[in-house]
Amino acid sequence: MKKQKSCLSNKNRKKVAKYMKEDLRVIKTKENIKKSMLHLLKKYAFKDITMSMLVDECRINKTTFYRHYSDKYDLIEKISKDYISLFSKASSNFVNGINVHNIDCLIQFFDDNKDELLILESKILPINIFEDMHTIMTLDLCTYFKKSINQDDLIKLYASLISNNILTTIKWYHKNYLNFERNQIIQIVLQTVETGLEQSITAIMKGQK
């Protein structure tokens, strides 16, 4: 079998290799800046973090920083969006219902990013990452409940309550990490939904018939 020849000339291959190397360097620089911001947030309030503190922590100059971010507000927004994007993937499972697997996937997201999320939650920031998470999960649950409930206002209320319940329980679990097992938290969420909110919504639906 003949070995296929590359469509790229030697000159173009060198250009691609150079681009990939530069692209990797950019990714590493951005990750360094993001990690440095989170590290500073462990010790300082966001409002007290200056550009000088940030570039010193990153060990870069201001020109390099401004090549990627306009200011610290832009940086914290990009950091938040990264976690929101990951959360959105885990939350999307809930369009198919509330079950052990879907709750476990969500807990896994929080486990994987526990330290960073606890930092973001504990600080006063220009963006509230957990409000955004609540909004995303509420929309996913609305999609699920529309399959069995035909009243939009009731769907939004029910989805919002359950979303808040799940997120509050998981956040509480991460603050009391050593005292509870993961399976216990999953069962707490399921029981709260099934024996509390689910029964109340069923009663409302029956009363309106």
C-alpha positions in Angstrom: 0.0 0.0 0.0 1.5 3.3 -1.1 2.0 6.0 1.5 -0.1 9.0 0.8 1.7 12.2 0.2 0.9 15.3 2.2 -0.9 18.1 0.3 1.3 20.6 2.2 4.6 21.8 0.9 7.6 21.9 3.3 7.1 25.7 3.5 3.4 25.4 4.4 4.1 22.6 6.9 6.6 24.9 8.7 3.9 27.7 8.8 1.4 25.3 10.3 3.9 24.0 12.9 4.8 27.6 13.8 1.1 28.6 14.1 0.3 25.5 16.3 3.3 26.4 18.5 2.2 30.0 18.9 -1.4 28.9 19.5 -0.3 26.6 22.3 1.8 29.4 23.8 -1.3 31.6 23.8 -3.4 28.9 25.5 -0.8 28.5 28.2 -0.5 32.2 28.8 -4.3 32.6 29.2 -4.4 29.7 31.6 -1.6 31.2 33.6 -3.4 34.5 33.8 -6.7 32.9 34.9 -5.0 30.7 37.5 -3.2 33.7 38.8 -6.4 35.7 39.2 -8.0 32.8 41.1 -4.9 32.6 43.3 -5.1 36.3 44.1 -8.8 36.0 44.9 -8.0 33.5 47.7 -6.2 36.3 49.5 -7.8 39.5 48.3 -11.2 41.0 47.4 -11.7 41.5 43.7 -11.9 45.3 44.1 -8.5 45.4 45.7 -6.7 43.4 43.0 -4.7 45.8 40.8 -3.2 45.2 37.4 0.3 45.4 38.9 -0.5 42.6 41.4 -2.0 40.5 38.6 1.0 40.8 36.2 3.4 40.2 39.0 1.6 37.1 40.0 1.6 35.9 36.4 5.2 37.0 35.8 4.3 38.7 32.6 4.2 42.3 31.5 1.1 44.4 31.0 1.5 44.4 27.2 1.1 40.6 27.3 -1.9 40.8 29.5 -3.7 43.4 27.4 -3.1 41.3 24.3 -5.6 38.8 25.7 -7.9 40.8 28.1 -9.0 44.4 28.2 -8.9 44.6 32.1 -9.6 42.5 35.2 -13.3 42.8 34.6 -12.9 41.2 31.2 -10.7 38.5 32.7 -13.2 37.5 35.5 -16.0 37.4 33.0 -14.0 35.1 30.8 -13.2 32.9 33.7 -16.8 32.7 34.7 -17.9 31.9 31.2 -15.5 29.0 31.1 -17.1 27.4 34.1 -20.6 28.3 32.9 -19.9 26.5 29.6 -18.8 23.3 31.5 -21.8 23.6 33.8 -24.2 24.0 30.8 -23.0 20.6 29.4 -23.7 18.9 32.7 -27.0 20.6 33.2 -28.2 19.7 29.7 -28.9 16.2 30.9 -31.9 17.5 32.9 -33.9 18.0 29.7 -34.4 14.2 30.0 -35.4 14.2 33.7 -34.2 14.2 37.2 -32.4 10.9 38.1 -29.3 9.5 39.8 -27.2 9.7 36.6 -28.0 13.3 35.9 -27.5 14.5 39.4 -24.2 12.5 39.6 -22.9 14.2 36.4 -23.7 17.6 37.9 -21.9 16.7 41.2 -18.9 15.5 39.1 -18.7 19.0 37.5 -18.6 20.6 41.0 -16.1 18.0 42.2 -13.8 18.6 39.2 -13.9 22.4 39.8 -14.5 22.5 43.5 -11.7 24.8 44.6 -12.2 27.4 41.9 -16.0 27.5 42.3 -15.7 28.0 46.1 -13.4 30.9 45.4 -15.8 32.5 42.9 -18.7 31.9 45.3 -17.0 33.5 48.3 -16.2 36.8 46.6 -18.2 39.8 45.6 -17.7 39.9 41.8 -19.2 41.9 38.9 -20.7 38.6 37.6 -22.7 36.1 39.7 -21.8 32.7 38.3 -24.3 30.8 40.4 -27.3 33.0 39.3 -26.3 32.1 35.7 -26.1 28.4 36.6 -29.6 28.6 38.2 -31.0 30.3 35.0 -29.4 27.6 32.8 -30.7 24.7 34.8 -34.1 26.2 35.1 -34.4 26.5 31.3 -33.3 22.8 31.0 -35.9 21.7 33.5 -38.5 23.7 31.8 -37.9 21.8 28.6 -38.3 18.5 30.6 -41.5 19.6 32.4 -43.2 20.8 29.2 -43.6 17.1 28.3 -46.1 16.6 31.1 -47.3 20.1 32.2 -49.1 22.5 29.9 -49.0 25.6 32.1 -46.0 27.8 31.4 -46.1 29.8 34.7 -46.3 26.6 36.7 -43.5 25.0 34.7 -41.2 28.1 35.4 -42.0 28.0 39.1 -41.5 24.3 39.5 -38.3 24.3 37.4 -36.9 27.3 39.3 -37.6 25.7 42.7 -36.0 22.4 41.8 -33.0 24.1 40.2 -32.4 26.1 43.3 -32.9 23.0 45.5 -30.3 21.0 43.6 -27.7 23.7 43.4 -28.1 24.7 47.0 -27.7 21.1 48.1 -24.6 20.5 46.0 -23.0 23.7 47.1 -23.7 22.8 50.8 -22.2 19.4 50.1 -18.9 20.9 48.9 -18.6 23.0 52.0 -19.2 20.0 54.2 -17.3 17.6 51.9 -15.8 15.3 54.6 -19.0 14.7 56.5 -21.1 13.2 53.6 -20.8 10.7 50.9 -21.7 11.5 47.3 -24.5 8.9 47.2 -26.1 10.4 50.3 -26.3 13.8 48.6 -27.9 12.3 45.5 -30.5 10.6 47.6 -31.2 13.8 49.5 -31.8 15.6 46.2 -34.1 12.9 44.8 -36.1 12.5 48.0 -36.6 16.3 48.4 -37.8 16.5 44.8 -40.0 13.3 44.8 -41.6 13.6 48.2 -41.7 17.4 48.4 -41.9 19.5 45.3 -43.2 16.7 43.1 -46.1 15.9 45.4 -47.0 19.6 45.8 -47.1 20.1 42.0 -49.2 17.0 41.6 -51.7 18.3 44.1 -51.9 21.6 42.3 -52.5 19.9 39.0 -55.3 17.8 40.5 -56.9 20.8 42.1 -57.1 22.6 38.8 -58.8 19.7 37.0 
